Amino acid sequence: MASRSQAGLLVRVWRGLGPGLITGAADDDPSGIATYSQAGAQFGYRLSWSLFFTVPLMAAVQIICARIGSQSGRGLASALLGAFPQRAVFVLVALLVAANTLNIAADLAAMGAALRLVIGGPEVLYALAFGVACLLAEIYLPYHRYAGYLKFLTLLLLVYVVAAFSVRVPWSAVIGAMLLPHLSMHRQELLMLVAVLGTTISPYLFFWQASQEAEEMRLNHRQQRARPGPARVAGPARGVVRSGAAREISVDTWIGMVFSNVIGFFIIVTAGAALGAHGITKIETAEQAAEALRPLAGELTFLLFAGGIISTGLLAVPVLAGSAAYAIAETFHVRGSLELPAHRARGFYALIAVATLGGAALAITHINVVALLFWTAVVNGIVAVPIMLAMMLLVSSREGRRRFGIGRVVRALGWIALLVMAAASVLFLGSSVL
């Protein structure tokens, strides 16, 4: 009986997870894997503390995004349009789209290279095929089914935990680096910190979670009308969320962010133990990390790393394309929702196709993937600053406090996250000039 009740509890918890878990898992995309791998290879465990330091900051920012979506019933771009000049929002969305397109290109290129490492063949063709597969999934699967597919893919990230325990790790050194953080003012280490922050607190995650919480609200409202009973959203689709539902959103988001950063931590540890400890410090792409692990850590670790790159890309590319499409559609008042069939939202799905295939086109032009994967994270870290500033001004105003009901602690953590991201970017840019 006990095992049956425990299984039932796990099922209820799993069903209760949604946009927060998917958003957190999508953060560990191939660009993130490349960044964490290079951090571990180049600096050992010295930056592992940053993954734990950023958990509450990351969770606060995503909870703010989630509450904007759930309370307003609209995505982040739409909410910003109601509070800021249209041109300012256009600039923020343009920055997001540029960063997302680069990110999609980097992820698809890494996925193609990873598959080539495993089975051989043309990585360019593989990259294009992965892009088309992600696009077709978004077009032909309604949101409620697609979200379940994305939730399943999050479990595949656990391969990086297994990979860490397949190599010999000096855990005393790891714990020491976590408890006694150290950061030099050297340009390369500051650059790496900006990249780690940028791949951890990424702009596309802001827009994605806000839009998905709005989708969840609309979906639950339709279910409530069709079948009376307890639902996550009470009343008509005005964005009024019960306190219990607000707690569910917070729990879902915290679980997603902790999960994301724990995976990143294990990638740094694996790369530090298997690569940095053997003098391999120039690992700047995810597939390079997988290939370098083969002779040092064995075939199992190599296959886990390579397979993880592909699975995380399948999770992240649709999120990247979808977040860009939601932002553009909301900005230009184009009807759009992943729950709608393609013939009822042609403009929206056209935007997804442009974002996905645009990234795929970049990926097959033999761009320098080594640089692109890493610099995508740096660009995300810098682009996040103005978007976070707009978000925090929105929810901290008198109207924003009343409308979104975000507590002081979460708002304070959101401001701290903004200051940390801004300070890291300024330090890096300053060190580059001097």
C-alpha positions as CSV (number, residue, x, y, z in Angstrom):
1,M,0.0,0.0,0.0
2,A,2.8,2.4,0.9
3,S,4.6,1.9,-2.5
4,R,1.3,2.4,-4.3
5,S,0.6,5.7,-2.4
6,Q,4.1,6.8,-3.1
7,A,3.7,6.0,-6.8
8,G,0.5,8.0,-6.8
9,L,2.2,10.9,-5.2
10,L,4.9,10.9,-7.8
11,V,2.3,10.8,-10.6
12,R,0.5,13.8,-9.0
13,V,3.8,15.7,-8.7
14,W,4.8,14.9,-12.3
15,R,1.4,16.0,-13.6
16,G,1.6,19.3,-11.6
17,L,4.9,20.2,-13.3
18,G,4.8,22.2,-16.5
19,P,6.2,25.4,-17.8
20,G,8.7,25.8,-15.0
21,L,10.2,22.4,-15.4
22,I,10.3,22.7,-19.2
23,T,11.8,26.2,-19.0
24,G,14.5,25.0,-16.6
25,A,15.4,22.0,-18.7
26,A,15.5,24.0,-21.9
27,D,18.1,26.2,-20.3
28,D,20.6,23.3,-20.6
29,D,20.8,23.4,-24.4
30,P,23.9,22.5,-26.4
31,S,25.1,26.1,-26.0
32,G,24.8,25.7,-22.3
33,I,26.5,22.3,-22.3
34,A,29.4,23.9,-24.3
35,T,29.7,26.7,-21.9
36,Y,29.7,24.6,-18.8
37,S,32.1,22.1,-20.4
38,Q,34.6,24.9,-21.2
39,A,34.2,26.4,-17.7
40,G,35.1,23.0,-16.2
41,A,37.9,22.3,-18.7
42,Q,39.5,25.7,-18.4
43,F,38.9,26.6,-14.7
44,G,38.2,23.3,-13.1
45,Y,35.7,23.6,-10.3
46,R,36.3,27.3,-9.6
47,L,33.1,28.5,-11.2
48,S,30.9,25.7,-9.8
49,W,29.7,28.0,-7.1
50,S,27.9,30.2,-9.6
51,L,25.4,27.5,-10.4
52,F,24.2,27.5,-6.8
53,F,24.5,31.2,-6.3
54,T,22.2,31.8,-9.3
55,V,19.4,29.4,-8.3
56,P,17.3,31.8,-6.2
57,L,18.0,34.6,-8.7
58,M,17.0,32.5,-11.7
59,A,13.9,31.2,-9.9
60,A,12.8,34.7,-8.9
61,V,13.2,36.0,-12.5
62,Q,11.2,33.1,-13.9
63,I,8.5,33.3,-11.2
64,I,8.1,37.0,-12.2
65,C,7.7,36.0,-15.8
66,A,5.3,33.2,-14.9
67,R,3.1,35.5,-12.8
68,I,3.1,38.1,-15.6
69,G,1.7,35.4,-18.0
70,S,-0.7,33.8,-15.6
71,Q,-2.1,37.1,-14.2
72,S,-2.5,38.9,-17.5
73,G,-3.3,35.9,-19.7
74,R,-0.7,37.4,-22.2
75,G,2.9,36.9,-22.9
76,L,5.8,39.1,-21.8
77,A,6.0,41.2,-24.9
78,S,2.3,42.0,-24.8
79,A,2.6,43.0,-21.1
80,L,5.6,45.2,-21.8
81,L,3.7,47.0,-24.7
82,G,1.1,48.0,-22.1
83,A,3.7,49.8,-20.0
84,F,6.5,51.0,-22.3
85,P,6.7,52.9,-25.6
86,Q,6.2,50.7,-28.6
87,R,9.7,51.4,-30.1
88,A,11.4,50.4,-26.8
89,V,9.6,47.0,-26.9
90,F,10.5,46.6,-30.6
91,V,14.2,47.0,-29.7
92,L,13.9,44.4,-26.9
93,V,12.1,41.9,-29.1
94,A,14.7,42.5,-31.9
95,L,17.5,41.7,-29.5
96,L,15.7,38.6,-28.4
97,V,15.1,37.4,-32.0
98,A,18.8,38.0,-32.9
99,A,20.1,36.1,-29.8
100,N,17.6,33.3,-30.4
101,T,18.5,32.9,-34.1
102,L,22.2,32.6,-33.2
103,N,21.3,30.2,-30.4
104,I,19.2,28.0,-32.7
105,A,22.0,27.9,-35.2
106,A,24.6,26.9,-32.6
107,D,22.3,24.2,-31.1
108,L,21.5,22.6,-34.5
109,A,25.1,22.7,-35.5
110,A,26.1,21.0,-32.3
111,M,23.4,18.4,-32.6
112,G,24.5,17.5,-36.1
113,A,28.1,17.3,-35.0
114,A,27.2,15.1,-32.1
115,L,25.2,12.7,-34.3
116,R,28.2,12.5,-36.7
117,L,30.5,11.5,-33.8
118,V,28.2,8.6,-33.0
119,I,27.2,7.2,-36.4
120,G,29.3,9.2,-38.9
121,G,27.9,10.9,-42.0
122,P,27.2,14.6,-43.0
123,E,26.7,16.8,-39.9
124,V,25.3,19.6,-42.1
125,L,22.4,17.3,-43.3
126,Y,21.8,16.1,-39.7
127,A,21.6,19.7,-38.5
128,L,19.0,20.6,-41.2
129,A,17.0,17.4,-40.4
130,F,16.9,18.2,-36.7
131,G,15.6,21.7,-37.5
132,V,12.9,20.4,-39.7
133,A,11.9,17.7,-37.1
134,C,11.6,20.4,-34.4
135,L,9.5,22.6,-36.7
136,L,7.1,19.8,-37.7
137,A,6.6,18.9,-34.0
138,E,5.6,22.4,-33.1
139,I,3.2,22.8,-36.1
140,Y,1.4,19.5,-35.9
141,L,1.2,18.9,-32.1
142,P,-1.2,21.0,-30.0
143,Y,0.3,22.6,-26.9
144,H,-1.2,20.1,-24.4
145,R,0.4,17.2,-26.2
146,Y,3.6,19.0,-27.1
147,A,4.1,20.1,-23.4
148,G,4.0,16.4,-22.4
149,Y,6.6,15.6,-25.0
150,L,8.8,18.3,-23.7
151,K,8.4,17.1,-20.1
152,F,9.6,13.7,-21.2
153,L,12.7,15.1,-22.8
154,T,13.7,16.8,-19.5
155,L,14.4,13.3,-18.0
156,L,17.1,12.7,-20.6
157,L,19.2,15.5,-19.0
158,L,19.9,13.0,-16.1
159,V,22.5,11.4,-18.4
160,Y,24.8,14.2,-17.3
161,V,24.5,13.1,-13.7
162,V,25.4,9.5,-14.7
163,A,28.3,10.9,-16.8
164,A,29.7,12.6,-13.7
165,F,29.7,9.4,-11.7
166,S,31.4,7.5,-14.5
167,V,34.7,9.5,-14.0
168,R,36.9,9.9,-11.0
169,V,35.9,13.2,-9.3
170,P,37.8,14.7,-6.3
171,W,34.7,15.6,-4.4
172,S,36.6,17.3,-1.6
173,A,38.0,19.8,-4.1
174,V,34.6,20.3,-5.7
175,I,33.0,21.0,-2.3
176,G,35.8,23.4,-1.4
177,A,35.3,25.4,-4.6
178,M,31.6,25.6,-3.8
179,L,32.0,26.7,-0.2
180,L,34.9,29.1,-0.8
181,P,34.1,30.9,-4.1
182,H,37.0,32.5,-5.9
183,L,36.8,34.9,-8.9
184,S,39.8,36.7,-10.4
185,M,39.5,39.9,-12.4
186,H,41.2,38.3,-15.3
187,R,39.4,38.9,-18.6
188,Q,39.0,35.3,-19.6
189,E,37.5,34.3,-16.2
190,L,35.1,37.3,-16.4
191,L,34.2,36.3,-19.9
192,M,33.4,32.8,-18.7
193,L,31.3,34.1,-15.8
194,V,29.3,36.3,-18.2
195,A,28.8,33.2,-20.4
196,V,27.7,31.0,-17.5
197,L,25.3,33.7,-16.3
198,G,24.0,34.2,-19.8
199,T,23.3,30.6,-20.4
200,T,21.7,30.3,-17.0
201,I,19.6,33.4,-17.0
202,S,18.6,33.6,-20.7
203,P,16.2,36.1,-22.3
204,Y,14.3,33.4,-24.3
205,L,13.3,31.7,-21.1
206,F,11.6,34.9,-19.9
207,F,9.3,35.1,-22.9
208,W,8.8,31.3,-23.1
209,Q,7.6,30.8,-19.6
210,A,5.3,33.9,-19.6
211,S,3.7,32.6,-22.8
212,Q,3.3,29.1,-21.6
213,E,1.7,30.1,-18.3
214,A,-0.8,32.1,-20.4
215,E,-1.4,29.0,-22.5
216,E,-1.9,26.9,-19.3
217,M,-4.4,29.5,-18.0
218,R,-6.4,29.5,-21.2
219,L,-6.3,25.7,-21.5
220,N,-7.5,25.3,-17.9
221,H,-10.2,27.8,-18.4
222,R,-11.5,25.9,-21.5
223,Q,-11.4,22.6,-19.5
224,Q,-13.3,24.3,-16.6
225,R,-16.1,25.4,-18.9
226,A,-16.3,21.9,-20.5
227,R,-16.0,19.9,-17.3
228,P,-16.9,21.6,-14.0
229,G,-14.5,20.9,-11.2
230,P,-11.3,22.2,-9.5
231,A,-9.0,24.0,-11.9
232,R,-5.9,26.1,-11.8
233,V,-7.7,29.2,-12.9
234,A,-10.8,30.6,-11.4
235,G,-13.3,32.8,-13.1
236,P,-13.3,34.0,-16.7
237,A,-10.1,34.3,-18.6
238,R,-9.0,37.5,-16.9
239,G,-5.8,36.1,-15.5
240,V,-7.1,35.9,-12.0
241,V,-5.1,33.1,-10.3
242,R,-6.0,31.4,-7.1
243,S,-3.3,31.5,-4.3
244,G,-3.1,27.8,-4.5
245,A,-2.3,28.0,-8.2
246,A,0.3,30.7,-7.5
247,R,2.0,28.3,-5.1
248,E,1.9,25.6,-7.8
249,I,3.6,28.0,-10.3
250,S,6.3,28.8,-7.7
251,V,6.9,25.1,-6.9
252,D,7.0,24.2,-10.6
253,T,9.4,27.0,-11.3
254,W,11.7,26.3,-8.3
255,I,11.9,22.6,-9.3
256,G,12.7,23.5,-12.9
257,M,15.5,26.0,-11.9
258,V,17.1,23.7,-9.4
259,F,17.0,20.8,-11.9
260,S,18.6,23.0,-14.5
261,N,21.5,24.2,-12.4
262,V,22.2,20.8,-10.9
263,I,22.6,19.5,-14.4
264,G,24.9,22.4,-15.2
265,F,26.9,21.7,-12.1
266,F,27.5,18.1,-13.0
267,I,28.6,19.1,-16.5
268,I,31.2,21.4,-15.0
269,V,32.3,18.7,-12.6
270,T,32.6,16.1,-15.4
271,A,34.6,18.4,-17.7
272,G,36.8,19.5,-14.8
273,A,37.6,16.0,-13.7
274,A,38.0,14.3,-17.1
275,L,39.3,17.1,-19.2
276,G,40.9,19.9,-17.1
277,A,42.6,17.5,-14.9
278,H,44.3,16.0,-17.9
279,G,45.5,19.3,-19.4
280,I,42.7,19.7,-22.0
281,T,41.5,23.3,-21.5
282,K,40.3,24.3,-25.0
283,I,36.9,22.7,-25.1
284,E,34.5,25.2,-26.5
285,T,31.7,23.1,-28.0
286,A,29.5,20.4,-26.7
287,E,30.6,17.9,-29.3
288,Q,34.3,18.6,-28.6
289,A,33.7,17.8,-25.0
290,A,32.0,14.5,-25.9
291,E,34.9,13.6,-28.3
292,A,37.5,14.5,-25.7
293,L,35.8,12.4,-23.1
294,R,36.0,9.2,-25.2
295,P,39.7,8.3,-24.6
296,L,39.8,9.7,-21.0
297,A,36.5,8.5,-19.5
298,G,35.4,5.7,-21.8
299,E,32.8,4.9,-24.4
300,L,29.9,5.1,-22.0
301,T,30.6,8.7,-20.9
302,F,31.2,9.7,-24.5
303,L,27.8,8.2,-25.6
304,L,26.0,9.8,-22.7
305,F,27.4,13.2,-23.5
306,A,26.8,13.0,-27.2
307,G,23.3,11.6,-26.7
308,G,22.5,14.3,-24.2
309,I,23.5,17.0,-26.7
310,I,20.9,15.7,-29.2
311,S,18.1,15.4,-26.6
312,T,18.7,18.8,-25.1
313,G,18.7,20.3,-28.6
314,L,15.4,18.7,-29.4
315,L,14.1,20.3,-26.2
316,A,15.7,23.7,-26.6
317,V,15.3,24.5,-30.3
318,P,11.4,24.5,-30.2
319,V,11.6,26.7,-27.0
320,L,13.9,29.1,-28.7
321,A,11.8,29.4,-31.9
322,G,8.6,29.4,-29.9
323,S,9.7,32.2,-27.6
324,A,10.7,34.4,-30.6
325,A,7.4,33.7,-32.4
326,Y,5.4,34.5,-29.3
327,A,7.3,37.8,-28.8
328,I,6.9,38.9,-32.4
329,A,3.3,37.9,-32.6
330,E,2.4,39.8,-29.5
331,T,4.3,42.8,-30.5
332,F,2.6,43.1,-33.9
333,H,-0.8,41.7,-32.7
334,V,-0.6,38.5,-34.8
335,R,-2.9,35.8,-33.6
336,G,-0.8,33.0,-32.2
337,S,-0.8,30.0,-29.9
338,L,0.8,26.5,-29.9
339,E,-2.7,25.2,-29.0
340,L,-4.2,26.4,-32.3
341,P,-3.9,24.3,-35.5
342,A,-1.7,25.7,-38.2
343,H,-4.6,26.9,-40.4
344,R,-6.0,29.1,-37.7
345,A,-2.6,30.8,-36.8
346,R,-0.7,30.8,-40.1
347,G,1.3,34.0,-39.3
348,F,2.4,32.6,-35.9
349,Y,3.6,29.3,-37.3
350,A,5.3,31.2,-40.2
351,L,7.3,33.0,-37.5
352,I,8.3,29.7,-35.9
353,A,9.3,28.4,-39.3
354,V,11.4,31.5,-40.1
355,A,13.1,31.4,-36.7
356,T,13.8,27.6,-36.9
357,L,14.9,27.5,-40.6
358,G,16.8,30.7,-40.2
359,G,18.9,29.1,-37.5
360,A,19.2,26.0,-39.6
361,A,20.4,28.0,-42.6
362,L,23.1,29.6,-40.4
363,A,24.0,26.1,-39.1
364,I,24.6,24.7,-42.6
365,T,26.9,27.5,-43.8
366,H,29.9,26.1,-42.0
367,I,30.0,28.9,-39.5
368,N,32.6,28.7,-36.8
369,V,30.5,26.6,-34.3
370,V,33.4,26.7,-31.8
371,A,33.0,30.4,-31.4
372,L,29.2,30.6,-31.9
373,L,28.2,28.2,-29.1
374,F,30.2,30.1,-26.6
375,W,29.5,33.6,-27.8
376,T,25.8,32.9,-27.9
377,A,25.9,32.5,-24.2
378,V,27.8,35.8,-23.8
379,V,25.3,37.6,-26.0
380,N,22.4,36.2,-24.0
381,G,24.1,37.5,-20.8
382,I,24.3,41.0,-22.2
383,V,20.9,41.1,-23.9
384,A,19.2,39.9,-20.7
385,V,20.1,43.1,-18.9
386,P,17.8,45.6,-20.7
387,I,14.9,43.0,-20.8
388,M,15.2,42.3,-17.1
389,L,15.2,46.0,-16.4
390,A,12.0,46.5,-18.3
391,M,10.4,43.5,-16.5
392,M,11.4,44.7,-13.0
393,L,10.2,48.3,-13.7
394,L,6.9,46.7,-14.9
395,V,6.3,44.6,-11.8
396,S,7.7,47.1,-9.3
397,S,5.4,50.0,-10.3
398,R,2.3,50.7,-8.2
399,E,0.1,49.3,-10.9
400,G,2.4,46.3,-11.4
401,R,2.4,45.4,-7.7
402,R,-1.4,45.5,-7.6
403,R,-1.8,43.6,-10.9
404,F,0.7,40.9,-10.6
405,G,0.9,40.4,-6.8
406,I,4.5,39.5,-6.7
407,G,5.9,39.6,-3.1
408,R,8.7,41.7,-1.9
409,V,11.2,38.9,-1.5
410,V,10.8,37.8,-5.1
411,R,11.0,41.3,-6.4
412,A,14.1,42.0,-4.3
413,L,15.7,38.8,-5.7
414,G,14.7,40.0,-9.2
415,W,16.5,43.3,-8.7
416,I,19.6,41.5,-7.3
417,A,19.6,39.2,-10.4
418,L,19.5,42.3,-12.6
419,L,22.4,44.0,-10.7
420,V,24.5,40.8,-10.9
421,M,23.9,40.4,-14.7
422,A,24.6,44.1,-15.3
423,A,27.8,44.1,-13.1
424,A,29.2,41.0,-14.8
425,S,28.6,42.5,-18.2
426,V,30.1,45.8,-17.2
427,L,33.2,44.2,-15.7
428,F,33.7,42.1,-18.8
429,L,33.2,45.0,-21.2
430,G,35.5,47.1,-19.0
431,S,38.2,44.5,-19.0
432,S,38.0,44.2,-22.8
433,V,38.5,47.9,-23.3
434,L,41.3,48.4,-20.7
